[in-house]
Amino acid sequence: MTVISWIILGLLAGAIAKFLLPGRDPGGLVGTTLIGIAGAFIGGWISARWLDHPVSTDFYDGATWAAAIGGSLVLLIAYRLLFGNSRD
């Protein structure tokens, strides 16, 4: 997959992660979008590095989507834990 497809996958993974983990985010829509993109990259890297599942070149691979959404969820939870009270 190209970098553009990883960015698109990250945008969609961020939206899915936000749907699965509703609530107020400190960064709003832009922050959640950036977390989704970073989560897709980190999830793919972790999957290839430690889970012995290389990143597929197919955009519709389920394991690639799971890694991207999982990475986005982890980053979104960490972001909320670190910066969750900044809007109060």
Buried (B, 14 or more C-beta within 10 A) or exposed (E): BEEEEBBBBBBBBBBBBBEEBEEEBBBEEEBBBBBBBBBBBBBBEBBBEEEEBEBBEEEEBEBBBBBBBBBBBBBBBEBBEEEBEEEE
